[in-house]
C-alpha cells in the first residue's frame, strides 16, 4: 500500500501476480493512480476475479481515458461483468455513453437492461431524459417501473444542473396516470418542492 503508480501497474501486468496482489494494487491505484495506469486497469475489466477491483481503481481517476475504456468494454463484456461496467459509467456520469445505454435498456438480460436504465438516470441531461421518456412508452411491468424510477433521478439531476424547465417537464410526465404510484407521488412532490423553493425564478 506504499507503492507508487508505476510499481502498481507492474503488479497488474505481471502474470505471476496473485488475485490478492492485483486486488490490493487496484485499491491503491484508486488513491494514487494516474492516466498511465488506465490501460493496465482496463485490461482487467474482463477478468471475473478482479474486474470489480479494476473498476474500483479506475473510478476516481479524473481522465477521459477512463471513460473511453469503460465505453469500449460495453462492446465486449456480457452478464455481471457488463453490469458492473455500466454501473461505473453511471457513477462517472459519462454523457458520451447515453446512446449505447439507451439501446441496452431493451437488452434481453434483465440485469443489463436495469443497470443501463439506472445509469441513464444518474447521467441525466437532455439526451438521457429523451431515452428514458422513450423507454416509458416502450417498456412494461418491472422494467417500466425501473425506467420511471430512473426518471426521478434524472429529473433531480436536471435540477442540479440548472435545467429547471427540463426537470419540471420530466416531473410532469412522471406525474401522469399510468406511471407507478410511488414514482407519480415522488414526481408530484418534486414539482411542489421546485415551485416553492426560495431559489426558484420569480
N, C-alpha and C positions, 0 to 999 in steps of 0.2 A: 504493500500500500504506500510505499515511499518512492516507487519508481516513477520516472517521468514518461511522457507520452511515447517517445521513440522506443524505449525499452519495453513498454507495454505492448506496443504494436508487434514487436518481435516475438513476444509470447504468443500472440494471436496467430502469427504466421507459422510458428514452429509446429510441425506435425507431431512432435513428441510431447507437446504440452497437454496436460490433462484437462478434463472438463472443468474441474475445480479451479485450476490456474487460469484458464480462459475466462471463466466467470468472474473471478476476482479482478482480472485485468480490465474487463469491461466496466466493472463497478468503479474502478479507479479512474478510467478514462471519462466517466461521467463527470468527474471533478476537474481533470486536467487535460482532457482530450482536445485536440485542435483539428483543423481541416485535414491535416496529414494522416489522422487516424481513421478517417471516414472509410476509405477503401477496405481496410482490414476488418473493420466492424461490419460493413455492408456484406462482406463475403460470408459472414456467419449467419446472415438472416435466414438462410435455407437449411441451417443445421438445427434439427429438432431439439438437441440437447442444450444449445447455448443461444438460440435465436432471441429469447426473451432478454438475456443478458446483453446481447448486441444492441437491441432496441433501447435498453436502459442506458447504454453507453452513448448511443447516437443522440438521444432526445435533447440533452442540454447543449449540444454543440451548435453555436449560432452561425452556421454557414449554409448557404443554399445547396451545397453538395449533399448534405444530409437529406434534404427534401428530394433531390434528384434520385438519390439511391433508393429511398423508400418508394417513390413513384415507379422506379424501374422494377422493384420487387413485386409490384402489383401484377406484372405481366407473367411472372414465373412461378409464384407460390400458390398453394391451394390449402384448403382446410384451416386448421388452427393457426398455422404459420401466417397465412394470408390475413386472417382476422387480427392477429397481433400487429401486423404492419399497418393495417387500416386504422387500428386504434391509435398507433403512434402518429399517423398522418393527421388524424383528427385533433390530437393533443397539440400538434405543432401548427394547426390551423393553416394548412397549405392550400391556398386557393387554387393553385395550378392543378390540383388533383380532383377538382369538382367534377369535371367531365367523366373521368374514369369511375369515380364513386357513384355518380348518377346512374351509370349503366349497371353497376354492381348491386344497386338497390333491388334489382329483379333477378339476382342470381338464384339458381336452384338450391344452393346451400343456404339454408335459413340463417345460419350464424353469420355468414359473409354478408348477406343482404342486410341484416340488422346492424352489423358493425358499420357498413357503408352509410346507412341511414343516420346512425348516431354521429358519425364523423362529419357528415354534411351539416348537421345541426351545430356542431362545435365550430366548424369553419365559418358558417354564416355568410353574410354578403348576398348581393343580388342574384348571382348565379346559383348558389346553394338554395336560396329561397325558391327560385323557379323550379329547381329539381324536386324539392320537397312538395311543392304545390302540385306538380305533375304527378308525384307519387300518390298523393291523396286520392287522385282520380283513377289511378290505375291499380291500386292495391286493395286488399280486403282482409278482414279478420285480424289476427295478431300483428301482421305486418303493417296494416293500415294504422293500428294503434301506435306502433313504433314510429311510423312516419309522422303522425300527429304530435307525438311527444318530442321528436327531434325538431319539429316546427316551433315548439315553445322555446327550446334552447336557441334556435336560430333567431327568433324574434328578440330574445334578450340580448343576443349578440349584436343584432342590428341597432338596438337602442344604445348599447355600449359604444358602438362605432359612430354614433351621432346620427344615424339614419332613422329619425323618429317617425317620419312618414312611412317608410318601408315597414317598420316594426308594427305600427298601428294597422297597416293594411293586412299584414300577416295575422295579427291577433284577430282581426275581423273575420278572416277566412276560418280560423280555428274556433271561432265562437258560434259558428253556424250549426244548425241542426244536422245530424248525421255524423258529427265528429264525436268521438268517445267522450262521455260526460265529464270525466276528470280533467281532460285536456280542455274541453269547452269552458269549464268553470275557471280553470287557471288562466285561460286566454282573456276571459272577461275581467278577471282580477288584474291582469297585466295592463289591460286597456284603462281601467279605472286608476291604477297607480300612475300610469303615464299622464293621464289627463289631469290628475290632481297634484302632481309633483310641483314643488316650488320652482324647479328649473325649467318647466315647460315654457314654450314660446307664448308670449302674450300679445 
